[in-house]
Amino acid sequence: MALSYKARRRWSLVILLIGLPLYIVLAVTLVDLIDRPPVWLELLIYVGLGFLWMLPFRFVFLGVGQSDPDTPPEE
């Protein structure tokens, strides 16, 4: 089932305003469980977790920054 443009915009806002801060807290808590790894390893963990965060939501954010394709063209 494909989401409409407006639904994708709304879901992208929900994901960015609620989901992303929750994911950041979860990632910091996860890294904190390990006894403070070296800085380079900690950076790699955060980059990896940041990349993994976007994978399930790539289709929600696809084309959200463009104009609404469902509106009729203005003359």
HUQUI-V853464 format. One record per residue. N is the residue number from 1. PHI is phi in whole degrees, 0 to 359 (999 if undefined). NEAR is the number of other C-alpha atoms within 12 Angstrom. Layout:
# HUQUI-V853464
n->N phi->PHI near->NEAR
n->N phi->PHI near->NEAR
This chain:
# HUQUI-V853464
n->1 phi->999 near->4
n->2 phi->273 near->10
n->3 phi->275 near->17
n->4 phi->287 near->19
n->5 phi->298 near->23
n->6 phi->293 near->22
n->7 phi->293 near->17
n->8 phi->295 near->25
n->9 phi->295 near->23
n->10 phi->295 near->18
n->11 phi->295 near->23
n->12 phi->295 near->26
n->13 phi->294 near->19
n->14 phi->298 near->18
n->15 phi->296 near->22
n->16 phi->287 near->21
n->17 phi->273 near->14
n->18 phi->246 near->15
n->19 phi->291 near->18
n->20 phi->295 near->20
n->21 phi->299 near->16
n->22 phi->296 near->16
n->23 phi->292 near->22
n->24 phi->296 near->20
n->25 phi->298 near->16
n->26 phi->297 near->18
n->27 phi->294 near->25
n->28 phi->294 near->20
n->29 phi->296 near->15
n->30 phi->297 near->18
n->31 phi->289 near->23
n->32 phi->291 near->15
n->33 phi->295 near->12
n->34 phi->279 near->14
n->35 phi->290 near->12
n->36 phi->37 near->16
n->37 phi->291 near->16
n->38 phi->301 near->12
n->39 phi->301 near->12
n->40 phi->294 near->11
n->41 phi->288 near->15
n->42 phi->297 near->21
n->43 phi->298 near->17
n->44 phi->297 near->15
n->45 phi->296 near->22
n->46 phi->294 near->25
n->47 phi->295 near->16
n->48 phi->297 near->16
n->49 phi->294 near->22
n->50 phi->294 near->20
n->51 phi->290 near->16
n->52 phi->295 near->15
n->53 phi->296 near->22
n->54 phi->279 near->21
n->55 phi->303 near->14
n->56 phi->290 near->13
n->57 phi->254 near->20
n->58 phi->296 near->17
n->59 phi->282 near->20
n->60 phi->289 near->26
n->61 phi->275 near->26
n->62 phi->294 near->20
n->63 phi->80 near->18
n->64 phi->290 near->22
n->65 phi->281 near->15
n->66 phi->268 near->13
n->67 phi->289 near->13
n->68 phi->294 near->16
n->69 phi->287 near->13
n->70 phi->273 near->10
n->71 phi->281 near->9
n->72 phi->290 near->8
n->73 phi->292 near->8
n->74 phi->278 near->4
n->75 phi->260 near->3
